[in-house]
């Protein structure tokens, strides 16, 4: 979106936009925005919400509060870099739980760690927890009696519902990080959040004083409007998400260097397997140079032989990109 679109979707007129005071927002985030975010999580109160500068700050805060040298952290692999690079910086040992076609409770039964992360819809693969697995998954994680982070950045783009299931439950130490910015196409707003019990939120709020301190009041006001009015525009975004994914799947047979593609249950990314012997980085560089099509090499996720495909583009642009790719397959 551009600013005009975001203001329109948020129900913000020019006069109200121009009258937003440019003093600091509250350190926790404005009260009505925290209330709107709390509504996304059953049983969560606004006092259990901390508004942050993107999910990046929320992750940074939580990891610094809980992780120490030598602790074991378990997460699905491959993984979004911030979920393991910050813990590694803090001295944590990373336990890699391989991602399958979907995210299952059985994946976690044999895993013993001090802290667990479940990123879903999963980045980079797009795998999700099936509806029938949620109860078992929560029971398995509860039995560990350790803190769990549900990183649910793509929750607004579940393929089967208007808002995906959540595992967040502060009373059980099932913490949450989230945002809408990628899902709505407004990443520049830099608005995210941390969900936790009041004691953790208070500690995170104090720590946040030494990082960004507050989120922009302009971003927070637009964010409030977008969340309140999302049902008026999110179906259109979900429709394009599904259209792009369907076009990609229908084009796979013409992309001769790709052997397979994982099942996407939600979000804006997926994981494609390359033919053996192809350097993912060289392939992506060549593709970008020849066609202007940008995909991420698997080696950026420390897994060679794969590509991360993004679906978060206007359908007309996405189709044009795939057609260019088919007509100009990189020669390495």
Secondary structure as GFF3:
##gff-version 3
##sequence-region A 1 332
A	DSSP	alpha_helix	3	9	.	.	.	ID=ss1
A	DSSP	alpha_helix	14	18	.	.	.	ID=ss2
A	DSSP	alpha_helix	31	38	.	.	.	ID=ss3
A	DSSP	three_ten_helix	46	48	.	.	.	ID=ss4
A	DSSP	beta_strand	49	52	.	.	.	ID=ss5
A	DSSP	alpha_helix	54	66	.	.	.	ID=ss6
A	DSSP	beta_strand	72	77	.	.	.	ID=ss7
A	DSSP	alpha_helix	82	89	.	.	.	ID=ss8
A	DSSP	beta_strand	93	98	.	.	.	ID=ss9
A	DSSP	alpha_helix	106	109	.	.	.	ID=ss10
A	DSSP	beta_strand	115	119	.	.	.	ID=ss11
A	DSSP	three_ten_helix	131	133	.	.	.	ID=ss12
A	DSSP	alpha_helix	134	144	.	.	.	ID=ss13
A	DSSP	beta_strand	147	151	.	.	.	ID=ss14
A	DSSP	three_ten_helix	155	157	.	.	.	ID=ss15
A	DSSP	three_ten_helix	170	172	.	.	.	ID=ss16
A	DSSP	beta_strand	174	179	.	.	.	ID=ss17
A	DSSP	alpha_helix	181	184	.	.	.	ID=ss18
A	DSSP	three_ten_helix	187	189	.	.	.	ID=ss19
A	DSSP	beta_strand	192	195	.	.	.	ID=ss20
A	DSSP	alpha_helix	198	208	.	.	.	ID=ss21
A	DSSP	alpha_helix	217	228	.	.	.	ID=ss22
A	DSSP	three_ten_helix	230	232	.	.	.	ID=ss23
A	DSSP	alpha_helix	234	251	.	.	.	ID=ss24
A	DSSP	three_ten_helix	252	254	.	.	.	ID=ss25
A	DSSP	beta_strand	258	261	.	.	.	ID=ss26
A	DSSP	beta_strand	269	274	.	.	.	ID=ss27
A	DSSP	alpha_helix	280	291	.	.	.	ID=ss28
A	DSSP	beta_strand	296	297	.	.	.	ID=ss29
A	DSSP	three_ten_helix	298	301	.	.	.	ID=ss30
A	DSSP	beta_strand	306	310	.	.	.	ID=ss31
A	DSSP	alpha_helix	315	327	.	.	.	ID=ss32
###
